[in-house]
Structure formats: structure tokens, C-alpha cells
Amino acid sequence: MGEWHLDMGATPLAGGVRFRVWAPLAESVAVIRCGEEASYPLSRAGEYFQGTIAGMASGDRYWYLLDGTLRRPDPASRSQPDGVHGPSQVVAPVSFCWTDGQWRGLKLEELITYELHVGTFTPVGTFTAAISRLDYLVELGVTAVELMPVAEFPGNRNWGYDGVFPFAPHHAYGGAKGLKALVDACHRRGLAVILDVVYNHLGPEGNYLHPFAPYFTDRYRTPWGDAVNFDGPDSNGVRHYVIANALHWVSEYHVDGLRLDAIHGIYDFSARHILLDISQAVDSLARQLGRKVHVIAESDLNDVRTITPPEWGGHGCHAQWCDDFHHGLMTYLTKERQGYYADFGLFGHLEKAFREGFVYSGHYSRHRRRRHGSPSAARPPRQLVVFSQNHDQVGNRPRGDRPSLRLSLEQLKLAAGAVILSPYLPLLFMGEEYGETAPFPYFTSHGDPDLAEAVRQGRREEFASFGWEAEVPDPQAEETFLAARIDPERRHQGWHRSLYAFYREVIRLRRELPHLRRPEREEVAVAGLEADRVIALHYRHGGRELITLFALGKTPRSVRLPFRHGECRKLLDSAGKSWGGPGGIAPERIGADGDGAGLTLAPFSVTLYGTG
């Protein structure tokens, strides 16, 4: 591990607790034992203060004392049982009894990810409660669970992006023990766990890092608060802190991947980007542990360097989210054009998304009023994560309304097929598999009334600038949070049942068909039949073929396939009555090459043909 220490914060030892804190701006640092109110001096070791306090043990609470007067919780606290304003608590990293010793993780191409918010995934909203629904996810067929951020945030209700203690799982969710139990339970069921982490900012309430050291910089600004100091004076300690945090989740919590939130808000103009340091540190630890661990970035930069290997000048992340696929698909289906959707809506946008991933790859963006992006066509498809829903694309609507309230059943099945049967890594947002109708609006529980009002006003102004006229739910209201809870029992009712059955089937096909398990660029041909509103994908793998047809028009279309192919039989037709459709009209078999003339497809349908 070289210079990267995993023992930041307070670590129990035989007969006491070892403390290590980065505080180059503090003249003195001491620990105050809660209850006894006794302070203990720590010794300076370079830019750090450290020492061992006898008589302390796991469960004890403590503060750091800066300059002899200023009480602050531990920046690397593993537990904040009383919330962001209370003392930190000592947690023994080895106290949990893991049962996943044989677990080695999943390959990148095996990921079929289910994104969930712990607080609204179940009525109870805890890590333990989430375990009760893991068998349901296994039944659905997904292979990975992605948790929205769980680091300690103010109050008990939050999306998680206002976290201020990056090392501490939220106490209301169940803390360190609860998260470890959830990860262990996932691994027992063959599910990988990806954790959403936020390295571009910390939340505004309970952010006590400023007096410790220059964690932040005023040279850059993010939309969410002070930018993290990755490249300025005294930034070595900040980089250490963030990299140690990434390794902390992999080592102490056994997570299988990190989703790096909004890396376009990470400003680093040093010769070696922090993303490269994170990726290589995680890779090194994964090799030591004998496990597969993936670093997946979220970015709206369309910068292919993010997923380009270091030896080719890239940052070495294993994959990244591809918003362009979502925008191309959903604007074509909904006809919405507000905000950043102004750049999308044409048939050619969706066709390019299927073919390359990034739609904007150096072209002029009307929304940004400049050229945007770089080409992604040379990168393997498994490096791009695609979706028809996620927390942002649902929650950043005024009311948090889901596509199930705007699209027909046939359109919902088409969107599911487009994501899951694409060459890319599919991601689902909790509830979409059965057409959840509960909204997922933005919610908070800030203790500062001025901050709460600023958040309310900010949401109203943001949507007004996008041209939205809908009323925005109060983020602070408990009912806004309660309304977001999902109910998977809906999957047994009416059209929800048909949609859920369809999701299970396309996920099964994704996992079983060799064409879809690890497609390479040269194995996938994409053809856009714009006059017919049909996109055709032709997979070739080991002498076998797979033809996937996405019919985007409102009326039946008869098409001729534009590529040479063998005789194929129908494997799936979303228009079939088995999936709640009007009845499939595509033939059961198509002949080789030109015999495919007159192939008729139902409106808004997904049809799959295969050889062999």
C-alpha cells in the first residue's frame, strides 16, 4: 500500500486506542474522553498528530481539541452515533464476523446493477431491512447492488450527497455493523456491492474539516459548495485522506466497487490526476485481496480519458456512466426538450448512442453553447454504464415523477430492452422493474432553518431556469421522503406484473446469451433505419448471431435488415401477450440475408432473433 494508511482516525489496540489525525494548522491536538472529560496530548509526526490512549476501547466516544479550545469530531470518524454535531465513536474494524471468505467479486462485464436508496428501499429504511429484500433482487436477476451514498449526513433523511463524515456509515441506517451485515448478505447471494462515494465536495451542515487543515480551496467552485483542495498548497494530505477513504470501503467493508459521484466537480490540474491515484490504489489493494474491485465514474464531461488506461494517458477508471444514452432514449420517447434535453431528441442521437456511447464527442452543444466531449467509440462497450432511469434523472424533476407516469407499457418495455440488451453495462433504478409510480423527489432533514430555506428556494429557482412550471415538493417535509418509499408488491398487480415479467426475461437473456455477456466493438454492428424508426443491432460471437430490433414508431413497420445474416428464430417479442402487449406480429423465423424483407414490427417494440 505504500504511503496510503488505512489506520486513519481512532483504531482500537490492545489496552487502548491509537489516534491519527491530519492537522497541519493546529498548534495542539488532544482527545477528550466523553463522560470523563479528560484530555490527552498527542504528538506531532510531520503534518499529523498521533498517539495511543490507554484505557479506551471500542464504543467510547471522543472529540479532538484544536488549539486547546475548539472541539471537533474526528474527520476520519468511523461512527457518529449522535449525528454530525456529536462526538465520534471508536469502532473496532475487526469486530464483525465475515462469512464471505470465498467471494472474489464479479467481472466488469457481469454487472447488471440495481441502484437503491437505503432509506426508501424498505418501509424501515435501514441496512438490516434491505437484507430482507435481497432474495427479491436475486429473483429479478440483477448481479450487483449500488447503494446511494451512506456516509453520515445531517438528520435522518437525505439523498446522501450532503455527507460530511466520509468514513462513517449513517447511524440511522444502522452504522458500521449494519452496512457490513448488508454487504456480507449480498455476497452470500452472489450479489456484488457498489458504493456511491462523494469526493467533489462535503455537505454544508456539520462540515467541521476547515479548522483541521486546508481541505478546501477558493480557487474553484462547485454547484454544491466549496471545492476540495486536490492540487493547491498542502493538498498532499487531502489526497491521502480521499484515497484512504476509497481503500477504507474496500478493505473494511468488502465493497466490490466505488461509484465516484460527479467527477466533473473534482478540480485537479496537477500532473497526476487524483482519479488516477484512486484507481491505481484500488487496483493495488484488489490484487492484494485477490478480489475484483471496480472504480466507476459519474461525469457529464464525455471525456474518454476517464476510462482510458494510464499507459495511454488516461485516468484508469474501469467504467463511467453514459448520460447521453439516457438523454437520447428518453427525449425520443417523451419529446421533452427542457434544460440539457435541448441537445437531444433526434433519431440520429439515439442511433449514435447505441453505436458509440457518447453522442457529443467534440460536437457543438446548444445547451452548453460550445463544443463538448470526446469520442468513445474506441473503448470497449463494458466501460459505459447506461440506464433509462437513475436517482438524478428521476429526482431532478420538479416532482420526482418516474417514466411510468409518462410512458405507456409498450414504451416502458422498449426502454428496458434498449438498456438491458445494449452492448453496455445496464443499470436499473429501484422500482423501475415493475413500473413503480411513487415519486423520488429530492429530500433533506437539515437542522439549520436558514439552510433548509435556502435549499427550498434553490430548487424552485433551478426548475424555473429549466422552464418547469410544476410545484416543487418541500425537501424538508417528512411526507416528501415518505412518498418516495417503493412497494415491490406492486409487481403482482395488473400491468406491473407484465412489466416485471418482461424485465426478468430480458435480464435472463442478458446473462445467458454469450453475445451479450462480453461484446466487443467489432462484434456489434448498429444500423439506424430512420425512415422506419427502427434501430437494429447485429451481434456476432463464435459463429453465432443475435439480431435485436428496436421499433420506435407509433405504427407497425415492415423493414428489411441492412446486414447479412443467417436464418434466425425469434427469442423475444415485447409486443407478445405474455408481456401484456397487444400481440406480436413479427414472424417466428427470418430467413438468411434478403429473405428478411417484409419483416413487420409492432409499434414501440423490442424483438430479438438468434441463430443456433
BELPE-V83321 format. One record per run of one state. SS is the DSSP state (A for helix, B for strand, O for the rest). FROM is the first residue (numbers start at 1). TO is the last residue. If there is no record, write none. Layout:
BEGIN
SS;FROM;TO / SS;FROM;TO
END
This chain:
BEGIN
O;1;8 / B;9;13 / O;14;15 / B;16;22 / O;23;28 / B;29;33 / O;34;38 / B;39;41 / O;42;42 / B;43;45 / O;46;47 / B;48;54 / O;55;60 / B;61;66 / O;67;69 / B;70;72 / O;73;87 / B;88;89 / O;90;107 / A;108;110 / O;111;112 / B;113;116 / O;117;117 / A;118;121 / O;122;126 / A;127;131 / O;132;133 / A;134;140 / O;141;143 / B;144;147 / O;148;150 / B;151;152 / O;153;164 / B;165;169 / O;170;170 / A;171;173 / O;174;174 / A;175;188 / O;189;191 / B;192;197 / O;198;215 / B;216;222 / O;223;224 / B;225;228 / O;229;234 / A;235;253 / O;254;256 / B;257;260 / O;261;262 / A;263;265 / O;266;273 / A;274;289 / O;290;293 / B;294;297 / O;298;303 / A;304;307 / O;308;309 / A;310;312 / O;313;318 / B;319;321 / O;322;322 / A;323;334 / O;335;338 / A;339;343 / O;344;346 / A;347;355 / O;356;362 / B;363;365 / O;366;369 / B;370;372 / O;373;380 / A;381;383 / B;384;386 / O;387;390 / A;391;395 / O;396;402 / A;403;405 / O;406;408 / A;409;420 / O;421;424 / B;425;429 / O;430;431 / A;432;434 / O;435;448 / A;449;466 / O;467;477 / A;478;482 / O;483;487 / A;488;492 / O;493;493 / A;494;512 / O;513;513 / A;514;517 / O;518;520 / A;521;523 / B;524;529 / A;530;532 / O;533;533 / B;534;541 / O;542;543 / B;544;551 / O;552;556 / B;557;559 / O;560;567 / B;568;573 / O;574;576 / A;577;579 / O;580;588 / B;589;590 / O;591;592 / A;593;596 / O;597;598 / B;599;601 / O;602;604 / B;605;610 / O;611;612
END
